[in-house]
Amino acid sequence: MSAYKDQEQTLIAREAARWLCLLAEDAPGTRSSFVAWLKRSPRHVEEFLMASAVLHGLDGAEPSDTAEIERLASQDSVSRGARNVVHLSTAGDDERDIEAGQDITAPRRPTVPFNVRLLAGLAAGVALLAIGFWAVPNIHSYFQTWTTATGEQRTVGLSDGSVVYLNAQSRMEVHFSAAARDVELNGGEALFKVAHDSHRPFRVHAGDAVIQAVGTQFDVYRRNDGTTVSVLEGKVQIAPDPLRSRSDPPPALGAGEQANIAVDGAVVKQSRVDLPRALAWRERRLVFRDDRLEDIAKEFGRYSSRRILPRDAAARSKTITGTFDADDPQSLVLFLQRLPDLTVQPAGKDFLVQGR
């Protein structure tokens, strides 16, 4: 288990212990907040049951508790007008303290008489009555965040057998459940090799677009001015983010095709893509075809702290074609120095480029 998962599990276990104490005090609003906390993750239910078992044991639960469990679960969920939803606005101050990340030490003993076995049963009852959509396979739910620094590339094996190659200066969040496999690409670039699973779609969220694929390989590059999707194998479907839906029909991309997605979600499909160029980064090469020096300099900035800084309009708009070593900005500098319409001057570890 990674250090990240250890810390996450420890925090959830502490929260579960804290809820035992809060429920014992039975302050107004505590039970509805407790139900909301349970619904956020099946791991919350698991840890609460574990905490209950450790403190008092569950073997002696009385059969007569069943009716009470159903009654309390009904009061806290069904009778509030929604079987699957508890409004977060009902959360009390104690819950906000937990969410703020305060350190929660060993649990206090209840200060008033309280049947913890009943609470454990309530947790199980709520899990069954109010969140029945959590199937047993969801015990394998998975959440992780991956980032890469300047010049760093990572190969990430996901829990479903998929593999993600993460380029430099990139960040992704992986959310897996029994129903779906969702990846949020917050920035940068990633190549996805997706393991087939007919029951769980694999979706990459990039700004206002969702790229969905099953058993395929595709590259997603998210920039400030839009996102580029390139398909190596199989097919992907591009759809607008459901929270910002558009009327345009979602395009499908096949192997060897590419699409550019604007920041507003508009999709422009290209029938052919230069795949060697799109995937050159995997070999730490940068391939440019009549690209502006301003954009080229940004690409080099993802791999090296030595910056190339176009200083005027002539330098920024200069178009260049060539292949360069991503880790060697000096190779680009030497190329620029040979151009008659540009001047290059060192500035510390950086280089200033201007038109003549």
N, C-alpha and C positions, 0 to 999 in steps of 0.2 A: 504494500500500500504506500502511495506517495505521501510526502509530508503534507501536501495540500489536503489530501483526503483525510489524513490523521487529524489535522486541525479542524476540518469541517465536521467530522464525526464527534470529536470532543465537544465542540460548541453545541451540536444538537443534543448530545447526552446531557450537557449542563442545562440546556433549556428545558428538557424533559423533567429533570429533577426540580427545577424551579417551578414548573407548572404543578407538580405534586403539592408543593407548599402553598402556592397561590390558590389552588382549588380547595385545599383544606380550610383556608380562611373564608372562602365562599363570598368574596366581596361582589357588589353589583357589577354586572358586565363581564365578570371573569369567565363564566362558562361559554358565552358566545365568542369571546376572544380565543379561548382554548380550542373551540371547534374550528375557528378560522385557521389557527396555527396547524392543527392536524391536517387540514385539507391542502395545505401548501405542498406537502410531500409525503409519500408513503413512508419515508425514513423517519419522519416525525412520529408516526404511529408506532413504528417498530421500536424506536428508542424510548417512547413513553411506556410501552408495555414492558420493556426490559427494565426500566427504572422501577416500575411497580413490582415486578417479580423479585428484583434484588432486595427491595426494602421490606416487603411483606409476604412475598410468595403468592402465586396464583392458584395453587393446587386446591385450596379450600373454598373456592368460589361457590356460593350457594346457587342451586337451580332457581330459587325464588328471585335471585337478582335479575333474571332475564327480563321480566316485565318492567322492572325499574329502569333497566338499561334502555329498553325501547321507548319508555315514556320520556326519559331525559333527552335521548337523542332526538325524539320527535319535537320536544319543546324547543330545542336549540337549533333545529334545522328546518323540518317540514313545516311547523307552525309559523315560521317566519316568512312563508310565502315562496320559498324556493328550496327544492330538494338538493340542489347541488351548489348553492351559492350562499355565502355568508358575507355581508358587506363589511369591508375592512374598516369602515368608519366606526364600527362598534368596538374596535380594539381599545383596551384600557391602557392606563399609564404603565402598568407592569409589562405589557407586551412591547410597548415602545422602548422601554429600558432594554429589553432583550435584543430588539432589532438594532439598537444603537451600538451593540457590541460590547456591553459592559461585561467585565469578568464576573462569572458566576461560580462561586466556590462550592464546597460540599453542601448538600441540601440540608436545610433546617428541619428539625422535627416539627410536625404539625402542632400548633398551639391550641387547637380545639379538637374534640373527638371527630374522627373522620374514617370512613371505610374505604381504604385505598384499593381494596379488591374490587369494590364497586366502580371506582374511577377507572381502573384498568379495563373492566368490562365495558364501561362507557366508551373508552377509547376504541375498543374493538367494535362496539356497536355502531359508533359514529362512522368508523371506517367502512363498515358494511352497508349502512343505511344511506349515508350522505355522499360517499365517494365510491360507489360501486363500479364506476368506470375505471378504477385502478385494478387491472387484472393482476393475477399472480405473476406473470412474466415481468411486470413492472418492478419487481425486486431488483432487476438489473438496470434500473434507471441510472443515467450517467450524466454528470455535468462536469465540465472542465474548461478552463481558459488557457489558451496557448498564445504566447507572444514571441517575437524574434526581434533582436536588436539590429543595429546597423551592421551589415555584412554577414549576419547570421542566417543560416537556413536550417530547418529542422524537418525530420521525417517523423510523422506522428501516426502510430497505429491505434485505431479506434476500437472500442469494445465489440463492434459488430463485424470486425475483420476488414473494414475499409482502411485505406491508407491515405494520409494527406501529406503532401510535400509543401511546406510553408516557406515562402520566400522571405527575404530580409525586410525588416520594418513592417511586420504584419501582425495582426491580432485576430484571433477567432475564438468564439465561444461555442462549445458543443453541448447540445441538450438532447439526450436520447431518452425515450420512454417506450412503453409497450406499443404505442400507437404510431410513433413517427421518429424520424432521425432529423434533427434540425441543427444547422450550423449557421451562426451569425458571423459573417466576415466583416469585422468593424473597419478594417483598412488593410491595404497591402494586397498580396497575391498568394493564391494557393492552387495546387493541382490536386484534384480529387480522383482517387481510384476507388470506386464505390462497389462494395460487396452487395450481391443481389439479395433482396429480401422483399418478397411480393406482399408481405403484410405491413411493412413499414416503409413509407416513402422516404427518400433522402432528399432534403431540401436545403439549399444554401440561400440565406437571406443577405442581400447586399443592397443597402439603401431601400429604395422603393420597389425593388424587384425580388422575386423568388425564383430560383433556378432549381427545378426538380428533375431528378434522374433516378433510374433504377438499373444497376449493373452497367456502368459506363465509366469513361474517363473524360474529365473536362477541366479546363483552367479558368479561374475567375480572378480578374485583376480589378480591384476597386481603388479608384483615385478620387480626388476631390471633385473633378469635373465629370465623373461618370464611371461606369463599370464595363469591362470587356469580358465576354464569355467565349471561349474557344473549345470546340468539342473534338476530342481525339478519337473516341470510340463510342458506339451506341448513339443514343438520342437524349436530349434534354428538353424540357418544356419551360419556357420563361413566362412567368405570370406577374402581374403587378402585386404589390403588397396588399393583402386583403383589407388593411386599414385605410389604404389610399387607392381604392380600386379605380381602374380606368375602363372606358368602354371598348378600347381596342382589343381585338382577339389576340390571345397570347400565342406568340410564334413558337414553333418547334425547330430545334437545330439538330442536324445529323452530323455524322463524322466528317471532319474537314470543313465545317461551317463555323461562322463567328457572328456575334451580334454585339453592338454597342448600346448600352443602356444609359440614357441621360439621367441627370439627377432628379428629374421630375417623373421618371419611370418610362418615358418613351423609348421604344426599342427600334433600332435600325439593324436589319439583318443583312449579312454579307454571305453570298453563296459560296465563296471560297476564302480560305484563310491560309496565310503563310505559317504553317505549323512549326517548321524549324525555327522561325523567328520568335513565335509565341512561346516556345519552350526552351529557347537558348539559355534562359536564366538557370535551368537545372544544371547546366554545365558551366555556370558562372560566366557566361558570355552575354554581351549586349549587342543586338543587331538593330541597326537603324536604316530606314528607307525614306529619305527626304524628310527627316524629322527636324523640328526646330531645335536650335541649340539650347533654348530655355528648357525644353522638355528633356533633352538629353542630359543636361546638367542635373536635373532632378533625379533621373534614373541613377546616375553615378552616385548621387548623394545617399542612396539607399545602401550602398556597399562600402563607402569609405567616408571617413571624417574630413578628408581633404576635399574642399569644395571648389567647384568651377563656377564662377560668378559672372554671368553676362551683365555688363554695366549699362548698355544703351540699347535702343531699339534695333540698331543694325546687328548687334551681336545676338540679341535674343531671337530675332527672326531668321537668322542664318540657318539654312537647311543643310543637313549632312547625311551622307550615306556611308555606311561602313560597319565593321564588326570589331568590337573591342573587348578586352579583358575587364570584367566588372570590378576586379580588385586592383586595377592599375589605372587610376585616372591620369597618370603621367602619359599614358599612351595616347589619350585624347588630347592632352596639352601639346604633345609633339606634333600631332596632326594639325591642330589649330595654328600652331606657329608657322606652318608651311603655307598657310592660306594668305594670299596677298591683301585681302580686304579686312583682316583682323589683326589686332595686336594682343599679346598675352603678357601680363606682368605678374610676377610672384608677389603675394601679400601674406607674409607669414607662411603658414602651411597651405594657404589657399592660392587660387589663381584668378586674376581679374582679366576679363576679356572685353575688348571694345572694338568698334569699327574704326577703320582708318579715316 
